[in-house]
Amino acid sequence: MSVPPELAWLVPVVVPFIIGLLVGAVIKRAMKLMVIIAALVIVLVATGVVSLTFQDIYDKAMEFLPRLIDLGGGVKDVLPYSSVAFLIGLALGLWRG
């Protein structure tokens, strides 16, 4: 299946834009979820239901950060982050997502 020549110029513009919209919407919803979880943890710590120390938080961070860095490197190679259409779609996805 081939794209007609009249529409072929749209593919490199539209595909990164749509990917940017989707990534922006996912990031926005993930950030909302992280804020809600952080607020829940703060309330649980303040009421004494959960006890956290700085050392506990540091140990967990050192456990998960290398995995996140590896995952981020893989995502960096896949996303067309240098495309203007992707950046516009990302901004719209973050704003309206």
Biotite code that builds the C-alpha atoms (Angstrom):
import biotite.structure as struc

atoms = struc.array([
    struc.Atom([0.000, 0.000, 0.000], chain_id="A", res_id=1, res_name="MET", atom_name="CA", element="C"),
    struc.Atom([1.441, 3.331, -0.991], chain_id="A", res_id=2, res_name="SER", atom_name="CA", element="C"),
    struc.Atom([0.440, 6.868, -0.192], chain_id="A", res_id=3, res_name="VAL", atom_name="CA", element="C"),
    struc.Atom([-0.615, 9.028, -3.155], chain_id="A", res_id=4, res_name="PRO", atom_name="CA", element="C"),
    struc.Atom([2.000, 11.676, -4.026], chain_id="A", res_id=5, res_name="PRO", atom_name="CA", element="C"),
    struc.Atom([-0.482, 14.488, -3.343], chain_id="A", res_id=6, res_name="GLU", atom_name="CA", element="C"),
    struc.Atom([-0.769, 13.380, 0.294], chain_id="A", res_id=7, res_name="LEU", atom_name="CA", element="C"),
    struc.Atom([2.763, 12.090, 0.856], chain_id="A", res_id=8, res_name="ALA", atom_name="CA", element="C"),
    struc.Atom([3.953, 15.389, 2.329], chain_id="A", res_id=9, res_name="TRP", atom_name="CA", element="C"),
    struc.Atom([1.324, 15.106, 5.099], chain_id="A", res_id=10, res_name="LEU", atom_name="CA", element="C"),
    struc.Atom([2.666, 11.855, 6.571], chain_id="A", res_id=11, res_name="VAL", atom_name="CA", element="C"),
    struc.Atom([5.910, 13.289, 8.036], chain_id="A", res_id=12, res_name="PRO", atom_name="CA", element="C"),
    struc.Atom([3.920, 16.162, 9.548], chain_id="A", res_id=13, res_name="VAL", atom_name="CA", element="C"),
    struc.Atom([0.804, 14.422, 10.837], chain_id="A", res_id=14, res_name="VAL", atom_name="CA", element="C"),
    struc.Atom([2.344, 11.285, 12.367], chain_id="A", res_id=15, res_name="VAL", atom_name="CA", element="C"),
    struc.Atom([4.744, 13.113, 14.753], chain_id="A", res_id=16, res_name="PRO", atom_name="CA", element="C"),
    struc.Atom([1.933, 15.542, 15.643], chain_id="A", res_id=17, res_name="PHE", atom_name="CA", element="C"),
    struc.Atom([-0.398, 12.687, 16.630], chain_id="A", res_id=18, res_name="ILE", atom_name="CA", element="C"),
    struc.Atom([2.402, 10.968, 18.572], chain_id="A", res_id=19, res_name="ILE", atom_name="CA", element="C"),
    struc.Atom([3.044, 14.258, 20.379], chain_id="A", res_id=20, res_name="GLY", atom_name="CA", element="C"),
    struc.Atom([-0.638, 14.625, 21.271], chain_id="A", res_id=21, res_name="LEU", atom_name="CA", element="C"),
    struc.Atom([-0.740, 11.116, 22.702], chain_id="A", res_id=22, res_name="LEU", atom_name="CA", element="C"),
    struc.Atom([2.500, 11.484, 24.658], chain_id="A", res_id=23, res_name="VAL", atom_name="CA", element="C"),
    struc.Atom([1.353, 14.828, 26.053], chain_id="A", res_id=24, res_name="GLY", atom_name="CA", element="C"),
    struc.Atom([-1.969, 13.379, 27.192], chain_id="A", res_id=25, res_name="ALA", atom_name="CA", element="C"),
    struc.Atom([-0.229, 10.414, 28.836], chain_id="A", res_id=26, res_name="VAL", atom_name="CA", element="C"),
    struc.Atom([2.269, 12.673, 30.625], chain_id="A", res_id=27, res_name="ILE", atom_name="CA", element="C"),
    struc.Atom([-0.486, 14.987, 31.856], chain_id="A", res_id=28, res_name="LYS", atom_name="CA", element="C"),
    struc.Atom([-2.558, 12.135, 33.268], chain_id="A", res_id=29, res_name="ARG", atom_name="CA", element="C"),
    struc.Atom([0.508, 10.486, 34.816], chain_id="A", res_id=30, res_name="ALA", atom_name="CA", element="C"),
    struc.Atom([1.449, 13.765, 36.513], chain_id="A", res_id=31, res_name="MET", atom_name="CA", element="C"),
    struc.Atom([-2.083, 14.106, 37.912], chain_id="A", res_id=32, res_name="LYS", atom_name="CA", element="C"),
    struc.Atom([-1.868, 10.576, 39.290], chain_id="A", res_id=33, res_name="LEU", atom_name="CA", element="C"),
    struc.Atom([1.558, 11.247, 40.828], chain_id="A", res_id=34, res_name="MET", atom_name="CA", element="C"),
    struc.Atom([0.268, 14.387, 42.557], chain_id="A", res_id=35, res_name="VAL", atom_name="CA", element="C"),
    struc.Atom([-2.689, 12.473, 43.990], chain_id="A", res_id=36, res_name="ILE", atom_name="CA", element="C"),
    struc.Atom([-0.437, 9.650, 45.231], chain_id="A", res_id=37, res_name="ILE", atom_name="CA", element="C"),
    struc.Atom([2.004, 12.157, 46.775], chain_id="A", res_id=38, res_name="ALA", atom_name="CA", element="C"),
    struc.Atom([-0.877, 13.906, 48.551], chain_id="A", res_id=39, res_name="ALA", atom_name="CA", element="C"),
    struc.Atom([-2.123, 10.569, 49.853], chain_id="A", res_id=40, res_name="LEU", atom_name="CA", element="C"),
    struc.Atom([1.326, 9.652, 51.162], chain_id="A", res_id=41, res_name="VAL", atom_name="CA", element="C"),
    struc.Atom([1.686, 13.063, 52.818], chain_id="A", res_id=42, res_name="ILE", atom_name="CA", element="C"),
    struc.Atom([-1.681, 12.640, 54.562], chain_id="A", res_id=43, res_name="VAL", atom_name="CA", element="C"),
    struc.Atom([-0.774, 9.105, 55.682], chain_id="A", res_id=44, res_name="LEU", atom_name="CA", element="C"),
    struc.Atom([2.591, 10.264, 57.045], chain_id="A", res_id=45, res_name="VAL", atom_name="CA", element="C"),
    struc.Atom([1.017, 13.281, 58.774], chain_id="A", res_id=46, res_name="ALA", atom_name="CA", element="C"),
    struc.Atom([-1.588, 11.131, 60.496], chain_id="A", res_id=47, res_name="THR", atom_name="CA", element="C"),
    struc.Atom([0.997, 8.549, 61.564], chain_id="A", res_id=48, res_name="GLY", atom_name="CA", element="C"),
    struc.Atom([-0.425, 5.635, 59.597], chain_id="A", res_id=49, res_name="VAL", atom_name="CA", element="C"),
    struc.Atom([2.828, 5.293, 57.631], chain_id="A", res_id=50, res_name="VAL", atom_name="CA", element="C"),
    struc.Atom([6.264, 6.155, 58.911], chain_id="A", res_id=51, res_name="SER", atom_name="CA", element="C"),
    struc.Atom([8.883, 7.171, 56.360], chain_id="A", res_id=52, res_name="LEU", atom_name="CA", element="C"),
    struc.Atom([12.433, 8.218, 56.969], chain_id="A", res_id=53, res_name="THR", atom_name="CA", element="C"),
    struc.Atom([14.749, 10.002, 54.606], chain_id="A", res_id=54, res_name="PHE", atom_name="CA", element="C"),
    struc.Atom([16.915, 6.876, 54.445], chain_id="A", res_id=55, res_name="GLN", atom_name="CA", element="C"),
    struc.Atom([13.920, 4.742, 53.339], chain_id="A", res_id=56, res_name="ASP", atom_name="CA", element="C"),
    struc.Atom([13.082, 7.183, 50.563], chain_id="A", res_id=57, res_name="ILE", atom_name="CA", element="C"),
    struc.Atom([16.730, 7.412, 49.495], chain_id="A", res_id=58, res_name="TYR", atom_name="CA", element="C"),
    struc.Atom([17.128, 3.618, 49.364], chain_id="A", res_id=59, res_name="ASP", atom_name="CA", element="C"),
    struc.Atom([14.008, 3.192, 47.225], chain_id="A", res_id=60, res_name="LYS", atom_name="CA", element="C"),
    struc.Atom([15.094, 6.014, 44.914], chain_id="A", res_id=61, res_name="ALA", atom_name="CA", element="C"),
    struc.Atom([18.506, 4.420, 44.404], chain_id="A", res_id=62, res_name="MET", atom_name="CA", element="C"),
    struc.Atom([16.757, 1.143, 43.627], chain_id="A", res_id=63, res_name="GLU", atom_name="CA", element="C"),
    struc.Atom([14.419, 2.537, 40.959], chain_id="A", res_id=64, res_name="PHE", atom_name="CA", element="C"),
    struc.Atom([16.362, 5.440, 39.388], chain_id="A", res_id=65, res_name="LEU", atom_name="CA", element="C"),
    struc.Atom([18.754, 3.270, 37.308], chain_id="A", res_id=66, res_name="PRO", atom_name="CA", element="C"),
    struc.Atom([15.749, 1.479, 35.813], chain_id="A", res_id=67, res_name="ARG", atom_name="CA", element="C"),
    struc.Atom([14.067, 4.789, 34.995], chain_id="A", res_id=68, res_name="LEU", atom_name="CA", element="C"),
    struc.Atom([17.224, 6.113, 33.350], chain_id="A", res_id=69, res_name="ILE", atom_name="CA", element="C"),
    struc.Atom([17.477, 2.988, 31.173], chain_id="A", res_id=70, res_name="ASP", atom_name="CA", element="C"),
    struc.Atom([13.812, 3.276, 30.206], chain_id="A", res_id=71, res_name="LEU", atom_name="CA", element="C"),
    struc.Atom([14.216, 6.967, 29.402], chain_id="A", res_id=72, res_name="GLY", atom_name="CA", element="C"),
    struc.Atom([17.153, 6.217, 27.108], chain_id="A", res_id=73, res_name="GLY", atom_name="CA", element="C"),
    struc.Atom([15.000, 3.770, 25.145], chain_id="A", res_id=74, res_name="GLY", atom_name="CA", element="C"),
    struc.Atom([12.120, 6.225, 24.856], chain_id="A", res_id=75, res_name="VAL", atom_name="CA", element="C"),
    struc.Atom([14.507, 8.950, 23.740], chain_id="A", res_id=76, res_name="LYS", atom_name="CA", element="C"),
    struc.Atom([15.545, 6.825, 20.768], chain_id="A", res_id=77, res_name="ASP", atom_name="CA", element="C"),
    struc.Atom([11.936, 6.157, 19.709], chain_id="A", res_id=78, res_name="VAL", atom_name="CA", element="C"),
    struc.Atom([10.227, 9.548, 19.994], chain_id="A", res_id=79, res_name="LEU", atom_name="CA", element="C"),
    struc.Atom([10.692, 12.174, 17.247], chain_id="A", res_id=80, res_name="PRO", atom_name="CA", element="C"),
    struc.Atom([11.450, 14.908, 19.804], chain_id="A", res_id=81, res_name="TYR", atom_name="CA", element="C"),
    struc.Atom([13.346, 17.065, 17.306], chain_id="A", res_id=82, res_name="SER", atom_name="CA", element="C"),
    struc.Atom([10.292, 17.453, 15.055], chain_id="A", res_id=83, res_name="SER", atom_name="CA", element="C"),
    struc.Atom([8.416, 20.728, 15.337], chain_id="A", res_id=84, res_name="VAL", atom_name="CA", element="C"),
    struc.Atom([5.130, 18.909, 14.697], chain_id="A", res_id=85, res_name="ALA", atom_name="CA", element="C"),
    struc.Atom([5.873, 16.561, 17.624], chain_id="A", res_id=86, res_name="PHE", atom_name="CA", element="C"),
    struc.Atom([6.664, 19.475, 19.931], chain_id="A", res_id=87, res_name="LEU", atom_name="CA", element="C"),
    struc.Atom([3.458, 21.286, 18.954], chain_id="A", res_id=88, res_name="ILE", atom_name="CA", element="C"),
    struc.Atom([1.457, 18.098, 19.494], chain_id="A", res_id=89, res_name="GLY", atom_name="CA", element="C"),
    struc.Atom([3.190, 17.549, 22.844], chain_id="A", res_id=90, res_name="LEU", atom_name="CA", element="C"),
    struc.Atom([2.361, 21.090, 23.966], chain_id="A", res_id=91, res_name="ALA", atom_name="CA", element="C"),
    struc.Atom([-1.275, 20.703, 22.919], chain_id="A", res_id=92, res_name="LEU", atom_name="CA", element="C"),
    struc.Atom([-1.468, 17.302, 24.600], chain_id="A", res_id=93, res_name="GLY", atom_name="CA", element="C"),
    struc.Atom([-0.085, 18.713, 27.841], chain_id="A", res_id=94, res_name="LEU", atom_name="CA", element="C"),
    struc.Atom([-2.349, 21.748, 27.683], chain_id="A", res_id=95, res_name="TRP", atom_name="CA", element="C"),
    struc.Atom([-5.635, 20.165, 26.588], chain_id="A", res_id=96, res_name="ARG", atom_name="CA", element="C"),
    struc.Atom([-4.938, 16.439, 27.204], chain_id="A", res_id=97, res_name="GLY", atom_name="CA", element="C"),
])
